[in-house]
Amino acid sequence: MAFEEMKKDLMEANADVRSYLENSEEYIRLKIFKVLMGLITSGAQIMLVGAVALLALFILSFAASFAIGEALESNYYGFLIIGGFYIIIAFLCYVLRDRLNGPLLRKFSKQYFD
């Protein structure tokens, strides 16, 4: 009788382990899906807002260039000043690029581990 009970217990344990593994696999798939969809939707939102912001910045840059050029009586200088301003902004972004990594890592780590 003890052998039969032990065999029955082992079969139940085997079934429990299989069930646990199947549920764990399903959980991992759902977790990966959640993370990927979060990244995709965040990326799409960033791209959409970024594209609209760049278009607005482009138009405002032309307006500023023409306004400065009119004030200086030379459109060339207006565009040169705006171009120089963007070069300075690009240089500052390059210098401060390491400060951007921390917040990005925190945001995506939070999204992945939650």
All heavy atoms as an XYZ file, in Angstrom:
910
protein
N       0.802     -1.194      0.000
C       0.000      0.000      0.000
C       0.848      1.263      0.000
O       0.489      2.231     -0.641
C      -0.908      0.015      1.239
C      -2.043     -0.939      1.137
S      -3.231     -0.274      0.013
C      -4.690     -0.957      0.638
N       1.930      1.277      0.738
C       2.773      2.463      0.812
C       3.352      2.793     -0.560
O       3.473      3.963     -0.919
C       3.882      2.244      1.821
N       3.680      1.722     -1.309
C       4.220      1.935     -2.653
C       3.176      2.590     -3.558
O       3.489      3.497     -4.332
C       4.707      0.602     -3.236
C       5.276      0.753     -4.610
C       6.517      1.344     -4.786
C       4.569      0.337     -5.731
C       7.044      1.492     -6.052
C       5.089      0.480     -6.997
C       6.331      1.060     -7.158
N       1.932      2.162     -3.458
C       0.842      2.718     -4.264
C       0.592      4.181     -3.893
O       0.376      5.022     -4.767
C      -0.443      1.892     -4.093
C      -0.375      0.509     -4.690
C      -0.217      0.547     -6.206
O      -0.824      1.422     -6.852
O       0.538     -0.284     -6.727
N       0.624      4.496     -2.607
C       0.423      5.879     -2.165
C       1.568      6.766     -2.634
O       1.360      7.900     -3.064
C       0.314      5.933     -0.637
C      -0.986      5.392     -0.107
C      -1.040      5.439      1.411
O      -0.293      6.245      2.026
O      -1.820      4.667      1.979
N       2.780      6.224     -2.554
C       3.943      6.984     -3.001
C       3.891      7.220     -4.504
O       4.194      8.324     -4.984
C       5.221      6.223     -2.632
C       6.447      7.075     -2.637
S       7.701      6.261     -1.649
C       8.913      6.003     -2.869
N       3.464      6.214     -5.241
C       3.332      6.342     -6.686
C       2.273      7.396     -7.022
O       2.476      8.236     -7.903
C       2.957      4.978     -7.292
C       2.861      4.991     -8.780
C       2.538      3.592     -9.299
C       2.333      3.617    -10.793
N       1.957      2.311    -11.320
N       1.167      7.370     -6.288
C       0.096      8.331     -6.502
C       0.579      9.754     -6.179
O       0.310     10.708     -6.915
C      -1.106      7.969     -5.631
C      -2.288      8.868     -5.828
C      -3.449      8.449     -4.942
C      -4.591      9.423     -5.055
N      -5.681      9.126     -4.139
N       1.317      9.904     -5.077
C       1.864     11.214     -4.702
C       2.838     11.733     -5.750
O       2.843     12.926     -6.088
C       2.558     11.138     -3.345
C       1.575     10.985     -2.194
O       0.370     11.292     -2.393
O       2.006     10.568     -1.096
N       3.687     10.836     -6.264
C       4.627     11.242     -7.306
C       3.911     11.646     -8.585
O       4.306     12.609     -9.252
C       5.625     10.116     -7.593
C       6.713      9.913     -6.554
C       7.560      8.690     -6.901
C       7.588     11.147     -6.458
N       2.852     10.952     -8.926
C       2.087     11.317    -10.126
C       1.403     12.676     -9.936
O       1.371     13.497    -10.856
C       1.076     10.226    -10.455
C       1.734      8.949    -10.967
S       0.577      7.624    -11.296
C      -0.299      8.260    -12.694
N       0.899     12.928     -8.734
C       0.285     14.228     -8.448
C       1.348     15.329     -8.484
O       1.097     16.416     -9.010
C      -0.410     14.209     -7.091
C      -1.694     13.417     -7.076
C      -2.321     13.342     -5.692
O      -1.811     14.016     -4.758
O      -3.307     12.614     -5.547
N       2.511     15.055     -7.936
C       3.589     16.041     -7.958
C       4.013     16.316     -9.392
O       4.263     17.472     -9.766
C       4.769     15.545     -7.137
N       4.096     15.276    -10.207
C       4.449     15.431    -11.612
C       3.419     16.312    -12.325
O       3.776     17.213    -13.095
C       4.555     14.061    -12.282
C       5.060     14.150    -13.700
O       5.680     15.132    -14.090
N       4.788     13.111    -14.477
N       2.148     16.070    -12.058
C       1.081     16.872    -12.673
C       1.162     18.320    -12.197
O       0.977     19.253    -12.993
C      -0.281     16.271    -12.350
N       1.464     18.513    -10.917
C       1.588     19.873    -10.384
C       2.765     20.612    -11.023
O       2.661     21.792    -11.362
C       1.761     19.840     -8.867
C       0.483     19.443     -8.141
O      -0.600     19.524     -8.758
O       0.575     19.053     -6.954
N       3.898     19.910    -11.185
C       5.070     20.532    -11.805
C       4.769     20.899    -13.250
O       5.099     21.992    -13.719
C       6.304     19.606    -11.709
C       7.438     20.089    -12.587
C       6.749     19.490    -10.265
N       4.118     20.011    -13.997
C       3.758     20.310    -15.389
C       2.818     21.508    -15.470
O       2.978     22.381    -16.309
C       3.122     19.097    -16.044
C       4.100     18.013    -16.378
C       3.382     16.830    -17.012
N       4.273     15.700    -17.109
C       4.705     15.218    -18.264
N       4.306     15.753    -19.379
N       5.521     14.190    -18.286
N       1.836     21.543    -14.582
C       0.899     22.665    -14.552
C       1.626     23.969    -14.238
O       1.381     24.995    -14.868
C      -0.190     22.405    -13.515
O      -1.025     23.518    -13.378
N       2.537     23.915    -13.276
C       3.316     25.100    -12.913
C       4.146     25.579    -14.101
O       4.196     26.781    -14.387
C       4.219     24.796    -11.721
C       5.174     25.915    -11.402
C       4.723     27.052    -10.762
C       6.516     25.832    -11.774
C       5.599     28.094    -10.480
C       7.386     26.865    -11.502
C       6.926     27.996    -10.858
O       7.785     29.027    -10.593
N       4.811     24.665    -14.788
C       5.635     25.047    -15.934
C       4.792     25.642    -17.058
O       5.184     26.633    -17.678
C       6.431     23.840    -16.436
C       7.550     23.356    -15.515
C       8.191     22.097    -16.078
C       8.589     24.435    -15.318
N       3.633     25.060    -17.321
C       2.757     25.599    -18.361
C       2.268     27.001    -17.993
O       2.254     27.895    -18.838
C       1.574     24.659    -18.594
C       1.946     23.366    -19.292
C       0.796     22.364    -19.339
O      -0.316     22.693    -18.871
O       1.027     21.247    -19.828
N       1.885     27.179    -16.726
C       1.431     28.492    -16.286
C       2.564     29.511    -16.303
O       2.354     30.675    -16.649
C       0.799     28.412    -14.892
C      -0.539     27.702    -14.911
O      -1.234     27.703    -15.920
N      -0.896     27.098    -13.795
N       3.766     29.083    -15.931
C       4.920     29.983    -15.956
C       5.230     30.412    -17.383
O       5.521     31.584    -17.637
C       6.147     29.304    -15.351
O       5.942     29.059    -13.989
N       5.157     29.472    -18.311
C       5.409     29.803    -19.714
C       4.372     30.799    -20.226
O       4.713     31.771    -20.909
C       5.378     28.525    -20.554
C       5.656     28.765    -22.016
C       5.562     27.484    -22.836
O       5.284     26.411    -22.271
O       5.758     27.597    -24.055
N       3.126     30.593    -19.874
C       2.065     31.513    -20.298
C       2.267     32.892    -19.672
O       2.098     33.915    -20.324
C       0.699     30.948    -19.902
C      -0.462     31.756    -20.449
C      -1.790     31.094    -20.146
O      -1.856     29.850    -20.049
O      -2.767     31.847    -20.000
N       2.665     32.920    -18.409
C       2.918     34.194    -17.729
C       4.063     34.941    -18.404
O       3.979     36.157    -18.613
C       3.238     33.957    -16.253
C       3.667     35.212    -15.548
C       2.737     36.180    -15.170
C       5.018     35.449    -15.276
C       3.132     37.344    -14.539
C       5.421     36.609    -14.654
C       4.470     37.552    -14.281
O       4.869     38.707    -13.667
N       5.121     34.234    -18.740
C       6.270     34.867    -19.395
C       5.860     35.430    -20.750
O       6.246     36.541    -21.120
C       7.444     33.872    -19.513
C       8.021     33.606    -18.123
C       8.517     34.389    -20.446
C       9.019     32.478    -18.078
N       5.068     34.685    -21.502
C       4.592     35.189    -22.795
C       3.764     36.452    -22.618
O       3.906     37.412    -23.370
C       3.767     34.119    -23.505
C       4.595     33.030    -24.102
C       3.733     32.062    -24.860
N       4.538     30.994    -25.417
C       4.040     29.912    -25.937
N       2.737     29.729    -25.978
N       4.841     28.984    -26.420
N       2.872     36.451    -21.635
C       2.056     37.641    -21.388
C       2.910     38.820    -20.944
O       2.675     39.958    -21.348
C       0.989     37.342    -20.336
C      -0.168     36.463    -20.786
C      -1.047     36.095    -19.590
C      -0.996     37.166    -21.845
N       3.920     38.544    -20.117
C       4.819     39.609    -19.650
C       5.591     40.205    -20.825
O       5.700     41.426    -20.948
C       5.778     39.035    -18.603
C       6.750     40.024    -18.041
C       6.064     41.015    -17.162
C       7.086     41.874    -16.448
N       6.466     42.922    -15.682
N       6.104     39.368    -21.708
C       6.833     39.852    -22.884
C       5.907     40.660    -23.776
O       6.274     41.726    -24.280
C       7.467     38.665    -23.645
C       8.618     38.079    -22.829
C       7.956     39.096    -25.016
C       9.169     36.777    -23.371
N       4.678     40.179    -23.974
C       3.707     40.914    -24.786
C       3.424     42.284    -24.186
O       3.400     43.294    -24.893
C       2.406     40.113    -24.914
C       1.337     40.823    -25.673
C       1.398     40.918    -27.055
C       0.275     41.416    -25.017
C       0.421     41.580    -27.766
C      -0.711     42.087    -25.711
C      -0.639     42.164    -27.091
N       3.240     42.330    -22.868
C       2.966     43.604    -22.191
C       4.121     44.578    -22.377
O       3.915     45.753    -22.691
C       2.711     43.358    -20.706
C       2.468     44.620    -19.916
C       2.359     44.341    -18.433
C       2.295     45.646    -17.662
N       2.475     45.457    -16.250
N       5.339     44.107    -22.181
C       6.506     44.963    -22.303
C       6.667     45.448    -23.744
O       6.886     46.638    -23.989
C       7.778     44.231    -21.822
C       9.027     45.002    -22.182
C       7.711     43.994    -20.331
N       6.546     44.535    -24.698
C       6.695     44.923    -26.095
C       5.633     45.925    -26.522
O       5.933     46.903    -27.215
C       6.648     43.693    -27.003
C       7.886     42.811    -26.978
C       7.681     41.576    -27.856
C       9.098     43.586    -27.458
N       4.399     45.704    -26.124
C       3.336     46.639    -26.496
C       3.543     47.990    -25.826
O       3.279     49.032    -26.430
C       1.957     46.065    -26.150
C       1.559     44.909    -27.025
S       1.759     45.223    -28.814
C       0.604     46.536    -29.072
N       4.031     47.991    -24.600
C       4.343     49.256    -23.934
C       5.428     50.016    -24.668
O       5.331     51.225    -24.876
N       6.466     49.302    -25.096
C       7.551     49.942    -25.842
C       7.079     50.431    -27.204
O       7.437     51.529    -27.634
C       8.718     48.967    -26.004
C       9.478     48.618    -24.731
C      10.520     47.547    -25.009
C      10.134     49.848    -24.155
N       6.271     49.636    -27.882
C       5.783     50.027    -29.204
C       4.877     51.247    -29.108
O       5.016     52.196    -29.886
C       5.067     48.845    -29.886
C       6.101     47.791    -30.292
C       4.277     49.300    -31.101
C       5.500     46.482    -30.766
N       3.948     51.241    -28.153
C       3.055     52.395    -28.040
C       3.814     53.641    -27.590
O       3.554     54.735    -28.087
C       1.883     52.106    -27.081
O       2.386     51.708    -25.815
C       0.967     51.037    -27.622
N       4.763     53.480    -26.674
C       5.575     54.630    -26.257
C       6.382     55.167    -27.431
O       6.463     56.375    -27.636
C       6.526     54.248    -25.132
O       5.830     53.921    -23.974
N       6.972     54.264    -28.191
C       7.754     54.682    -29.357
C       6.902     55.389    -30.393
O       7.316     56.404    -30.970
N       5.701     54.870    -30.643
C       4.808     55.496    -31.623
C       4.381     56.884    -31.157
O       4.341     57.831    -31.952
C       3.590     54.612    -31.864
N       4.070     57.014    -29.879
C       3.680     58.321    -29.350
C       4.834     59.312    -29.441
O       4.639     60.468    -29.842
C       3.225     58.199    -27.895
C       1.916     57.486    -27.727
C       1.596     57.191    -26.266
O       2.427     57.391    -25.383
N       0.400     56.702    -26.014
N       6.016     58.873    -29.093
C       7.192     59.749    -29.158
C       7.458     60.170    -30.597
O       7.758     61.342    -30.867
C       8.419     59.056    -28.539
C       8.251     58.955    -27.026
C       9.714     59.776    -28.883
C       9.267     58.073    -26.333
N       7.346     59.233    -31.527
C       7.591     59.569    -32.932
C       6.551     60.553    -33.463
O       6.888     61.490    -34.189
C       7.633     58.300    -33.770
C       8.891     57.485    -33.546
S       8.913     55.891    -34.385
C       8.738     56.359    -36.079
N       5.289     60.359    -33.101
C       4.237     61.249    -33.570
C       4.421     62.656    -33.007
O       4.418     63.638    -33.756
C       2.863     60.698    -33.176
C       1.666     61.556    -33.575
C       1.570     61.633    -35.094
C       0.395     60.983    -32.993
N       4.605     62.754    -31.710
C       4.800     64.061    -31.084
C       6.092     64.702    -31.594
O       6.137     65.907    -31.875
C       4.805     63.933    -29.545
C       5.229     65.224    -28.877
C       3.433     63.510    -29.061
N       7.130     63.900    -31.750
C       8.401     64.417    -32.253
C       8.291     64.951    -33.670
O       8.850     65.997    -33.999
N       7.558     64.246    -34.534
C       7.397     64.698    -35.918
C       6.644     66.021    -35.975
O       7.035     66.940    -36.703
C       6.660     63.631    -36.734
N       5.583     66.147    -35.198
C       4.818     67.397    -35.177
C       5.663     68.527    -34.590
O       5.661     69.646    -35.104
C       3.494     67.211    -34.397
C       2.786     68.528    -34.190
C       2.586     66.233    -35.128
N       6.412     68.224    -33.530
C       7.266     69.241    -32.912
C       8.365     69.693    -33.875
O       8.676     70.887    -33.957
C       7.872     68.707    -31.619
N       8.956     68.752    -34.612
C       9.991     69.124    -35.581
C       9.429     69.975    -36.714
O      10.079     70.922    -37.171
C      10.666     67.874    -36.143
C      11.687     67.213    -35.231
C      12.225     65.928    -35.864
C      12.833     68.157    -34.938
N       8.230     69.654    -37.161
C       7.597     70.458    -38.200
C       7.342     71.877    -37.696
O       7.622     72.858    -38.397
C       6.288     69.799    -38.652
C       5.542     70.497    -39.772
C       6.395     70.540    -41.037
C       4.236     69.782    -40.052
N       6.836     71.988    -36.482
C       6.601     73.312    -35.898
C       7.912     74.065    -35.719
O       8.001     75.267    -36.014
C       5.883     73.170    -34.562
N       8.949     73.383    -35.258
C      10.255     74.010    -35.073
C      10.827     74.483    -36.407
O      11.418     75.565    -36.498
C      11.210     73.024    -34.397
C      12.587     73.544    -34.024
C      12.467     74.659    -32.994
C      13.435     72.414    -33.477
N      10.630     73.694    -37.442
C      11.101     74.056    -38.779
C      10.444     75.351    -39.256
O      11.119     76.272    -39.726
C      10.803     72.900    -39.738
C      11.274     73.111    -41.138
C      12.624     73.080    -41.448
C      10.360     73.336    -42.160
C      13.055     73.272    -42.741
C      10.784     73.534    -43.452
C      12.133     73.495    -43.745
N       9.134     75.436    -39.104
C       8.408     76.631    -39.549
C       8.786     77.838    -38.691
O       9.001     78.945    -39.209
C       6.888     76.362    -39.514
C       6.546     75.333    -40.596
C       6.090     77.642    -39.723
C       5.150     74.788    -40.528
N       8.890     77.633    -37.377
C       9.286     78.734    -36.493
C      10.715     79.192    -36.777
O      11.032     80.382    -36.658
C       9.135     78.322    -35.033
C       7.703     78.167    -34.527
C       7.691     77.563    -33.132
C       6.975     79.501    -34.551
N      11.574     78.268    -37.163
C      12.954     78.634    -37.498
C      12.997     79.527    -38.736
O      13.754     80.503    -38.788
C      13.794     77.385    -37.742
O      13.929     76.644    -36.568
N      12.187     79.193    -39.725
C      12.121     80.053    -40.911
C      11.602     81.434    -40.550
O      12.137     82.449    -41.001
C      11.230     79.431    -41.989
C      11.985     78.607    -42.976
C      11.947     77.232    -42.910
C      12.748     79.205    -43.962
C      12.647     76.465    -43.807
C      13.457     78.450    -44.871
C      13.405     77.068    -44.800
N      10.572     81.481    -39.728
C      10.016     82.767    -39.319
C      11.057     83.584    -38.556
O      11.222     84.790    -38.808
C       8.767     82.550    -38.463
N      11.761     82.939    -37.631
C      12.790     83.642    -36.859
C      13.927     84.103    -37.753
O      14.437     85.225    -37.605
C      13.318     82.741    -35.742
N      14.325     83.260    -38.698
C      15.402     83.625    -39.616
C      15.030     84.849    -40.437
O      15.832     85.777    -40.601
C      15.737     82.465    -40.551
O      16.230     81.378    -39.826
N      13.824     84.862    -40.968
C      13.387     86.010    -41.766
C      13.232     87.260    -40.899
O      13.572     88.363    -41.334
C      12.088     85.700    -42.503
C      12.290     84.857    -43.731
C      11.694     83.623    -43.834
C      13.088     85.304    -44.781
C      11.889     82.837    -44.962
C      13.291     84.533    -45.910
C      12.688     83.285    -46.003
N      12.754     87.094    -39.660
C      12.602     88.256    -38.769
C      13.965     88.842    -38.405
O      14.155     90.068    -38.441
C      11.843     87.855    -37.507
N      14.904     87.995    -38.064
C      16.253     88.466    -37.738
C      16.898     89.071    -38.977
O      17.549     90.123    -38.917
C      17.114     87.336    -37.144
C      16.576     86.929    -35.773
C      18.577     87.760    -37.034
C      17.208     85.669    -35.201
N      16.711     88.411    -40.117
C      17.263     88.927    -41.362
C      16.697     90.284    -41.729
O      17.422     91.158    -42.217
N      15.426     90.477    -41.472
C      14.800     91.768    -41.754
C      15.361     92.842    -40.829
O      15.610     93.978    -41.252
C      13.287     91.651    -41.577
C      12.494     92.627    -42.407
C      11.018     92.340    -42.314
O      10.573     91.340    -42.901
O      10.326     93.123    -41.627
N      15.565     92.481    -39.565
C      16.113     93.444    -38.602
C      17.547     93.813    -38.944
O      17.968     94.959    -38.754
C      16.039     92.877    -37.197
N      18.298     92.844    -39.451
C      19.702     93.094    -39.813
C      19.855     93.509    -41.276
O      20.979     93.731    -41.740
C      20.553     91.845    -39.550
C      20.651     91.390    -38.099
C      21.439     90.095    -38.002
C      21.283     92.458    -37.236
N      18.747     93.549    -41.999
C      18.694     93.915    -43.426
C      19.481     92.942    -44.304
O      20.034     93.312    -45.326
C      19.179     95.356    -43.631
C      18.311     96.369    -42.931
C      18.803     97.794    -43.096
O      19.880     97.999    -43.692
O      18.104     98.693    -42.606
N      19.532     91.677    -43.859
C      20.174     90.635    -44.658
C      19.630     89.278    -44.205
O      19.882     88.862    -43.068
C      21.693     90.673    -44.473
O      22.277     89.556    -45.131
N      18.888     88.615    -45.092
C      18.357     87.297    -44.747
C      19.478     86.301    -44.479
O      19.329     85.382    -43.681
C      17.455     86.777    -45.868
C      16.097     87.442    -45.862
O      15.674     87.980    -44.848
N      15.426     87.409    -46.992
N      20.593     86.473    -45.137
C      21.744     85.602    -44.952
C      22.147     85.557    -43.474
O      22.369     84.481    -42.911
C      22.898     86.088    -45.824
C      24.179     85.333    -45.621
C      24.355     84.067    -46.165
C      25.216     85.884    -44.874
C      25.535     83.360    -45.974
C      26.403     85.195    -44.680
C      26.555     83.927    -45.235
O      27.712     83.243    -45.039
N      22.257     86.716    -42.846
C      22.647     86.760    -41.435
C      21.584     86.142    -40.525
O      21.900     85.524    -39.519
C      22.952     88.194    -41.000
C      24.222     88.738    -41.597
C      24.239     89.963    -42.253
C      25.412     88.016    -41.513
C      25.400     90.467    -42.810
C      26.576     88.509    -42.062
C      26.568     89.733    -42.709
O      27.720     90.215    -43.253
N      20.339     86.323    -40.876
C      19.259     85.720    -40.087
C      19.361     84.203    -40.081
O      19.271     83.567    -39.025
N      19.566     83.620    -41.268
C      19.705     82.162    -41.347
C      21.001     81.693    -40.699
O      21.049     80.628    -40.082
C      19.637     81.702    -42.811
C      18.245     81.643    -43.344
C      17.712     82.698    -44.074
C      17.444     80.537    -43.114
C      16.424     82.655    -44.551
C      16.158     80.476    -43.595
C      15.635     81.538    -44.314
N      22.041     82.485    -40.823
C      23.318     82.142    -40.196
C      23.198     82.129    -38.667
O      23.708     81.212    -38.005
C      24.386     83.153    -40.628
C      25.833     82.793    -40.366
C      26.201     81.527    -41.134
C      26.733     83.933    -40.782
N      22.501     83.092    -38.094
C      22.329     83.155    -36.649
C      21.495     81.966    -36.157
O      21.847     81.303    -35.164
C      21.695     84.498    -36.231
C      22.721     85.624    -36.425
C      21.209     84.454    -34.782
C      22.147     87.007    -36.275
N      20.402     81.667    -36.851
C      19.562     80.528    -36.450
C      20.338     79.217    -36.600
O      20.269     78.335    -35.741
C      18.247     80.503    -37.251
C      17.396     81.726    -36.911
C      17.468     79.219    -37.000
C      16.962     81.812    -35.468
N      21.103     79.064    -37.671
C      21.935     77.862    -37.858
C      22.964     77.717    -36.747
O      23.177     76.620    -36.213
N      23.598     78.828    -36.365
C      24.557     78.811    -35.261
C      23.905     78.428    -33.948
O      24.474     77.670    -33.147
N      22.690     78.927    -33.734
C      21.944     78.578    -32.526
C      21.717     77.069    -32.469
O      21.911     76.437    -31.423
C      20.609     79.340    -32.509
C      19.682     78.905    -31.424
C      19.911     79.270    -30.103
C      18.578     78.129    -31.710
C      19.047     78.865    -29.097
C      17.715     77.720    -30.714
C      17.947     78.091    -29.393
N      21.325     76.464    -33.598
C      21.090     75.014    -33.612
C      22.378     74.219    -33.437
O      22.376     73.140    -32.844
C      20.362     74.587    -34.881
C      18.896     74.920    -34.838
C      18.294     75.631    -35.865
C      18.109     74.536    -33.767
C      16.947     75.953    -35.828
C      16.773     74.852    -33.711
C      16.200     75.559    -34.740
O      14.874     75.875    -34.680
N      23.476     74.750    -33.914
C      24.768     74.084    -33.706
C      25.115     74.092    -32.215
O      25.588     73.090    -31.673
C      25.872     74.735    -34.560
C      25.650     74.375    -36.027
C      27.260     74.300    -34.097
C      26.574     75.082    -36.988
N      24.868     75.211    -31.551
C      25.122     75.297    -30.101
C      24.226     74.312    -29.349
O      24.691     73.606    -28.437
C      24.915     76.738    -29.597
C      26.019     77.636    -30.158
C      24.903     76.788    -28.068
C      25.786     79.112    -29.932
N      22.942     74.237    -29.726
C      22.018     73.294    -29.077
C      22.488     71.852    -29.296
O      22.472     71.034    -28.370
C      20.581     73.480    -29.617
C      20.038     74.858    -29.226
C      19.654     72.381    -29.133
C      19.872     75.068    -27.753
N      22.924     71.531    -30.524
C      23.410     70.179    -30.815
C      24.647     69.850    -29.973
O      24.777     68.735    -29.449
C      23.722     70.037    -32.299
N      25.553     70.822    -29.833
C      26.753     70.611    -29.020
C      26.383     70.369    -27.560
O      26.929     69.468    -26.914
C      27.691     71.821    -29.156
C      28.937     71.698    -28.331
C      29.952     70.828    -28.712
C      29.084     72.430    -27.161
C      31.092     70.691    -27.945
C      30.222     72.303    -26.385
C      31.229     71.439    -26.780
N      25.450     71.160    -27.028
C      25.013     70.965    -25.644
C      24.358     69.596    -25.458
O      24.581     68.932    -24.439
C      24.043     72.074    -25.228
C      24.667     73.442    -24.991
C      23.580     74.482    -24.727
C      25.644     73.387    -23.835
N      23.562     69.166    -26.417
C      22.944     67.838    -26.335
C      24.012     66.749    -26.332
O      23.896     65.754    -25.612
C      21.982     67.620    -27.497
S      20.462     68.590    -27.351
N      25.057     66.939    -27.133
C      26.139     65.957    -27.178
C      26.881     65.908    -25.841
O      27.188     64.830    -25.329
C      27.111     66.297    -28.315
C      28.281     65.364    -28.387
C      28.130     64.082    -28.910
C      29.526     65.736    -27.918
C      29.198     63.204    -28.963
C      30.599     64.865    -27.968
C      30.425     63.604    -28.489
O      31.484     62.740    -28.541
N      27.158     67.072    -25.275
C      27.888     67.135    -24.015
C      27.063     66.538    -22.871
O      27.596     65.847    -22.000
C      28.296     68.593    -23.700
C      28.820     68.728    -22.288
C      29.330     69.075    -24.700
N      25.758     66.780    -22.878
C      24.893     66.336    -21.788
C      24.189     65.009    -22.078
O      23.227     64.662    -21.396
C      23.856     67.426    -21.483
C      24.425     68.781    -21.076
C      23.314     69.804    -20.942
C      25.221     68.672    -19.792
N      24.663     64.258    -23.051
C      23.992     63.015    -23.458
C      23.950     61.966    -22.353
O      23.015     61.189    -22.254
C      24.630     62.441    -24.709
C      26.013     61.879    -24.504
C      26.684     61.498    -25.815
N      27.989     60.954    -25.601
C      29.090     61.663    -25.418
N      29.026     62.975    -25.422
N      30.250     61.079    -25.215
N      24.947     61.953    -21.472
C      24.975     60.963    -20.390
C      23.864     61.203    -19.378
O      23.376     60.265    -18.753
C      26.331     60.970    -19.690
C      27.436     60.419    -20.576
O      27.115     59.618    -21.485
O      28.604     60.788    -20.374
N      23.454     62.439    -19.218
C      22.359     62.745    -18.287
C      21.018     62.249    -18.822
O      20.081     62.093    -18.064
C      22.276     64.238    -18.026
C      23.420     64.739    -17.204
C      23.194     66.146    -16.786
N      24.324     66.603    -15.983
C      24.361     67.746    -15.374
N      23.338     68.574    -15.468
N      25.403     68.091    -14.668
N      20.945     62.022    -20.112
C      19.713     61.526    -20.715
C      19.562     60.020    -20.497
O      18.440     59.523    -20.381
C      19.704     61.841    -22.220
C      18.494     61.423    -23.025
C      17.265     62.185    -22.545
C      18.725     61.688    -24.490
N      20.672     59.307    -20.413
C      20.625     57.850    -20.262
C      19.952     57.413    -18.968
O      19.181     56.453    -18.956
C      22.028     57.260    -20.322
C      22.619     57.346    -21.703
O      21.903     57.518    -22.681
N      23.934     57.250    -21.793
N      20.224     58.095    -17.864
C      19.657     57.720    -16.571
C      18.136     57.735    -16.561
O      17.503     56.726    -16.227
N      17.516     58.855    -16.930
C      16.047     58.879    -16.942
C      15.440     57.864    -17.915
O      14.410     57.258    -17.615
C      15.709     60.308    -17.369
C      16.898     61.117    -17.004
C      18.067     60.192    -17.142
N      16.073     57.655    -19.055
C      15.555     56.666    -20.007
C      15.621     55.260    -19.431
O      14.665     54.488    -19.547
C      16.325     56.728    -21.327
C      15.966     57.852    -22.270
C      16.900     57.868    -23.465
C      14.529     57.741    -22.723
N      16.746     54.931    -18.813
C      16.877     53.605    -18.202
C      15.865     53.405    -17.079
O      15.270     52.335    -16.960
C      18.295     53.408    -17.667
C      19.362     53.103    -18.712
C      20.738     53.087    -18.065
C      19.085     51.800    -19.402
N      15.658     54.443    -16.264
C      14.674     54.323    -15.182
C      13.270     54.126    -15.730
O      12.521     53.287    -15.231
C      14.719     55.566    -14.291
C      15.791     55.505    -13.225
C      15.624     56.600    -12.192
N      15.772     57.937    -12.760
C      16.928     58.546    -12.930
N      18.044     57.953    -12.589
N      16.969     59.766    -13.442
N      12.926     54.877    -16.763
C      11.563     54.770    -17.321
C      11.327     53.383    -17.902
O      10.312     52.749    -17.626
C      11.340     55.825    -18.391
C       9.975     55.717    -19.031
C       9.716     56.761    -20.054
C       8.343     56.524    -20.628
N       7.783     57.627    -21.297
N      12.252     52.888    -18.721
C      12.047     51.596    -19.345
C      12.229     50.443    -18.357
O      11.578     49.410    -18.500
C      12.936     51.441    -20.572
C      12.471     52.292    -21.716
C      13.235     53.328    -22.197
C      11.232     52.055    -22.312
C      12.784     54.112    -23.237
C      10.772     52.834    -23.348
C      11.552     53.878    -23.819
N      13.072     50.618    -17.349
C      13.202     49.577    -16.321
C      11.915     49.471    -15.528
O      11.451     48.376    -15.227
C      14.350     49.904    -15.374
O      15.572     49.872    -16.055
N      11.339     50.624    -15.195
C      10.070     50.619    -14.467
C       8.988     49.933    -15.285
O       8.213     49.134    -14.774
C       9.654     52.054    -14.143
C       8.369     52.163    -13.385
C       8.018     53.618    -13.133
C       6.643     53.695    -12.504
N       6.153     55.064    -12.431
N       8.963     50.232    -16.578
C       7.940     49.627    -17.444
C       8.172     48.121    -17.582
O       7.219     47.356    -17.615
C       7.986     50.291    -18.820
C       6.827     49.963    -19.689
C       6.809     50.824    -20.936
O       7.795     51.411    -21.322
N       5.680     50.885    -21.571
N       9.411     47.692    -17.628
C       9.701     46.272    -17.802
C       9.433     45.478    -16.527
O       8.842     44.404    -16.573
C      11.158     46.077    -18.225
C      11.525     44.631    -18.408
C      11.122     43.942    -19.528
C      12.258     43.957    -17.437
C      11.442     42.604    -19.699
C      12.583     42.624    -17.590
C      12.167     41.959    -18.726
O      12.483     40.639    -18.878
N       9.852     46.018    -15.377
C       9.771     45.245    -14.148
C       8.438     45.378    -13.418
O       8.219     44.710    -12.424
C      10.930     45.601    -13.223
C      12.251     45.119    -13.750
C      13.206     46.023    -14.188
C      12.523     43.770    -13.838
C      14.416     45.584    -14.686
C      13.737     43.333    -14.330
C      14.680     44.242    -14.758
N       7.550     46.258    -13.869
C       6.218     46.362    -13.243
C       5.249     45.409    -13.880
O       5.300     45.015    -14.963
C       5.679     47.790    -13.347
C       6.342     48.706    -12.336
O       6.980     48.196    -11.406
O       6.200     49.925    -12.506
